[in-house]
């Protein structure tokens, strides 16, 4: 694993209100993802905007599921942690941006936390030559 910070973002799936909006029914979405660049197409009120673009280490669009996010970004961090290196997964964003959806999952999809815990215990179960002491810190801050 490379020794630096990677910044990845995930465009969450549209919620029911957003799916029923005029822009959505016309096939327009607020953001356009092309490779690792995201471009704003619509303002919050539905007006077309000038197309401000942002580039990140990785951009996941609304079609990508949490397993894809985990495999592409998080799994390497968990693997390094199991080899003795510190690792951090940090979800940040405004209210309703999809942090809980990604980290906790839903009724139909496991979140990053459950996938990471499963991965950790799979590693432990498959490595009988080593003894593990597992310490995990989980912190959730709201309205700060």
N, C-alpha and C positions, 0 to 999 in steps of 0.2 A: 504494500500500500504506500502511496506517495505521502510524504509528510507535509501536507498543507490543507487548507480549508477549501472545500468544494461547496459551491452554492448551487443548489438545484431548486427549481420551483415546479409546482404542480397546479395546473388549471383545473379546478374542481368541476365536476359535472354540474350543469345548470340545475337549480332547484325548480320546483313546480311553478312558482310565480314567474321565474325567468323563462321557462319553457313555453308558457302561455302568453308571453309578451308579443307585441306586434313584430318587433325586430326578429325574434326567434322564429315566429311563424313564417316569416319571409326568408328564413334560412341564414340570417345574419347572427353572428355571435360577437360578443364584446371584444374577444381577443383572437388573434390568428397566430398559430404556432408554426414556425418553419425551422426545423432542426433545433438548435439551441437558442433561438431568438423568438421573442414574443412581441407582437405588435398590437397596440390598442387600436381597435377599429370603431368602437362606439363609446360615447360618453354614457354615464349612468342613466341619463334621461332618454337615451336612444338616439341622440343626434350623432351623425357620422363625425369622426374626429380626424385630425391630420395624420395619424398613424405613428405615434411615438413608439420606438422600438427599444428593447432591452435584451442584451445577450448575457447568458449565464453559462455555467459549466454544463448544466443539463436542464432541459425544459420538457416536462411531461404535459401532454395535452389532456383534455377531458376524456379522451377515449382510453388512455392508459389506466390500468387498474393498479391497486396498491401492491400486488405481487410484483408487477413490473418495476415500480418505484423501489421496492425492497431489493430485488435482484440487481438492479443497476447501480444503486447508491449505498444502501444500508448493509447488505450482506458482507461486503468487503470490510466495513467498519466492525461488524460483529466478529468476523474471522480474525481480524487483527487483535481485537480485545481478548479473544480466546488464546491468543499467542502472547499475551502479557502487555499489550499496548493499551493506553487509555483511548477511549473512543466516545464521541458525543454525537447524538442526533438531536438537532434543535429545530423545532417547528415554530415559526413566527409568522404572524400575519394579522390583518384586521379581523374584526368580528365577521363571521360567516364566510371566511375565505377558504375553509376546508381543512383546517388543522385537525379538528376532532375526527372528521371523516377519514383522514389519512392515518392518524396515529392510533385511533381506537377501532376503526373499521365500522362495519354496519352489519345488519342481519344476514347479508349475503356475501360479505367479504371481510376477511381478517385484516386487522390494522397492523401497522408497523410494530407496535409493542408486542402483540401476540406472535407475530412472525419471528421477531427477534428472540423472544423467550423460547419458542419452539426450536429455533436454530441452535441456541446455546445448549439446551438440554439434549438435542440430537448429538452435538459434538461431544458432550460429556459421556453419553451412553455408548458412543462408538470409540472412545479412547480409554481403554482399560489399563493402559500403561501409565497413566498419569492420574494424580489426585487433584481435584479442583476445589477451590474455595471461591464461591460466587458472591459478589457484592454488587448490588444494583442500587442506583439512586434515581428516583423518579420525582420530578417536580412539575407541578402545574400551577401557573399564576394567571389569575384573571383580573381584569380591571386595573392594571398597573400602568 
